[in-house]
Amino acid sequence: MIRATQVQGQHRWTEAAADTVVLDFDDRHRRRMAMTGTRGLEFLLDLENAIALRGGDALVLEDGRLIEVVAAPEPLIEIRGTDPLHLVRVAWHLGNRHLPTQIMGKGLRIRRDHVIEEMVKGLGARIIEIEAPFDPEGGAYAGHAHAPEAAHGHTGHDHSSHDHASHDHAAHDHGHHDDHHHHHDGHCDHDHHHDHSHAHDHK
């Protein structure tokens, strides 16, 4: 099976793509995985390191052909605040819980999570349920794979009762070593299967 071993940055390529893969947030954070394009081209994603792919990136096959990456729509919530300062306060609480967050012009987008939604409502923000591609900020996560099966160092902890205020965040290591991957889709109730994009995980 032909391999894709490199990534061309977002829209930094000009030639026509040989095929397209439509991937959700989790499957855009893989190192090695069998994929099938929307036109039927089968290939093996085989990168040296896991890279956070974004919609508009291109995977480069060994023969030089390109596979366009499209971010799949997912069930999300958009959070609206009363003013920018209020939204910053909400964003701080989301960041304190290490939640991937997409920053929009008028709000914040996260994956649906009933526990976090209750917290956000408690902070006085408004929630809108949407279906859209999820493209969160890279930041500390840009170099880490967030595969669904990756173990979370705090697996099973209750967001509603975990008192983050008791942490000394000045001393808290947010670097996340390789043995401390985060499982961010534990509260999501949507289906991660995409018939059009992949079949097997070779991690």
C-alpha positions in Angstrom: 0.0 0.0 0.0 1.3 3.4 -0.9 2.3 5.6 2.0 1.7 9.3 2.8 4.9 10.4 4.6 4.7 14.2 4.5 2.3 17.1 5.0 2.0 20.3 2.9 0.8 23.2 5.0 -2.7 24.7 4.9 -3.5 25.8 1.3 0.3 26.1 0.5 0.0 23.8 -2.5 -1.3 24.5 -5.9 -1.5 21.3 -7.9 -4.8 19.3 -8.1 -5.3 16.8 -5.4 -5.5 13.1 -6.4 -8.1 12.4 -3.7 -9.7 13.8 -0.5 -10.0 12.5 3.0 -12.7 13.8 5.3 -11.5 13.5 8.9 -12.9 14.5 12.3 -10.7 16.2 15.0 -9.4 12.9 16.4 -8.4 11.4 13.1 -6.6 14.6 12.2 -4.2 13.8 15.1 -2.7 10.5 14.0 0.8 9.3 13.1 0.0 6.0 11.4 -3.4 5.0 10.0 -4.9 3.3 6.9 -7.1 5.7 5.0 -9.4 5.6 2.0 -10.1 8.8 0.0 -13.6 9.8 -1.1 -12.7 8.7 -4.7 -11.5 5.3 -3.4 -7.7 5.8 -3.2 -6.3 3.6 -0.4 -3.1 4.6 1.3 -1.3 4.4 4.6 -0.7 7.6 6.6 2.9 7.0 7.9 4.3 10.1 9.5 7.5 10.3 11.6 5.5 12.1 14.3 1.9 12.8 14.8 1.0 16.2 13.3 -2.2 18.2 14.0 -3.7 18.3 10.5 -6.0 21.2 9.6 -8.6 21.5 6.9 -6.8 22.6 3.7 -3.6 20.6 4.4 -2.4 18.1 1.9 -0.8 14.6 2.6 2.0 13.9 0.2 2.2 10.3 -1.2 5.5 8.6 -2.0 4.9 9.2 -5.7 4.3 12.9 -5.2 0.5 12.9 -5.5 -1.4 15.0 -3.0 -4.4 14.0 -0.8 -6.5 17.0 0.4 -7.5 17.0 4.1 -11.1 18.2 4.8 -12.3 18.8 8.3 -15.5 16.8 8.9 -18.5 18.5 10.5 -19.0 17.5 14.2 -21.6 18.1 16.9 -20.3 21.2 18.7 -21.5 24.0 20.9 -20.8 27.6 20.3 -20.5 29.7 23.5 -21.5 33.3 23.5 -20.7 35.8 26.3 -22.3 39.0 27.3 -19.1 40.9 26.4 -15.5 40.2 25.5 -14.3 40.1 29.1 -17.1 37.6 30.0 -16.0 35.4 27.1 -12.3 35.6 28.2 -13.4 34.4 31.7 -15.2 31.4 30.2 -12.2 30.7 28.0 -10.0 30.6 31.1 -12.2 28.0 32.7 -12.2 25.9 29.5 -8.4 26.2 29.3 -8.1 25.3 33.0 -9.8 21.9 32.1 -7.5 21.4 29.1 -10.4 21.4 26.6 -9.6 21.9 22.9 -11.3 25.2 22.1 -11.8 26.9 18.8 -11.8 30.7 19.0 -14.3 32.4 16.7 -15.0 36.1 16.1 -18.0 36.2 18.4 -17.6 33.1 20.6 -15.9 29.8 21.5 -16.5 26.4 20.1 -16.0 23.1 21.9 -17.3 19.6 21.5 -20.6 18.8 23.1 -20.2 17.8 26.7 -23.1 18.0 29.1 -20.9 18.5 32.2 -19.0 21.4 30.6 -22.2 22.9 29.2 -23.7 23.1 32.7 -20.5 24.8 33.9 -20.7 27.3 31.0 -24.3 28.1 31.7 -23.5 28.5 35.4 -21.0 31.2 34.3 -23.8 33.1 32.6 -22.9 32.3 29.0 -25.3 31.2 26.2 -24.9 27.9 24.3 -25.8 27.3 20.7 -25.7 23.7 19.4 -24.2 23.5 15.9 -22.7 21.0 13.4 -19.4 22.4 12.0 -15.8 21.4 11.4 -13.8 21.6 14.6 -10.5 23.3 14.3 -9.3 24.2 17.8 -6.3 26.3 18.7 -3.0 24.4 18.5 -1.0 25.7 21.4 0.4 23.1 23.7 -1.5 20.4 21.8 0.0 21.0 18.4 2.7 18.4 18.8 0.7 15.7 20.6 -1.6 13.0 19.2 -5.0 13.0 20.7 -6.2 9.7 19.6 -9.4 8.4 21.1 -7.6 5.4 22.6 -4.8 7.5 24.2 -4.8 7.2 27.9 -5.7 10.3 29.9 -3.7 10.9 33.0 -6.9 11.8 34.9 -9.2 9.2 33.3 -12.7 9.2 34.8 -12.3 12.3 36.9 -15.4 14.4 37.4 -15.1 17.8 35.9 -17.9 19.1 38.1 -16.2 18.2 41.3 -12.5 18.5 40.4 -11.4 21.7 42.2 -8.9 23.2 39.9 -8.7 26.3 42.1 -6.7 24.2 44.5 -3.9 23.6 41.9 -0.8 25.8 41.9 -0.8 26.4 38.2 2.4 28.3 38.4 4.1 25.0 39.3 1.7 22.7 37.3 3.5 21.2 34.4 1.3 21.8 31.3 4.0 20.4 28.9 2.3 17.0 28.9 5.0 14.5 28.4 4.6 11.7 26.0 3.2 9.3 28.6 0.5 11.9 29.6 -1.9 12.1 26.6 -5.3 13.6 27.0 -8.5 11.8 26.2 -10.8 14.7 25.2 -13.8 12.9 23.8 -14.8 11.0 26.9 -18.0 13.0 27.4 -19.0 13.0 23.7 -21.9 11.0 22.7 -21.5 11.2 18.9 -20.3 8.5 16.5 -16.7 8.7 15.4 -17.0 6.3 12.5 -16.5 7.8 9.0 -17.3 5.3 6.3 -15.7 7.5 3.8 -12.3 8.1 5.4 -10.7 5.2 7.2 -10.7 1.6 8.1 -7.8 0.6 10.4 -5.7 2.2 13.0 -2.1 1.0 12.9 -0.7 2.9 15.9 
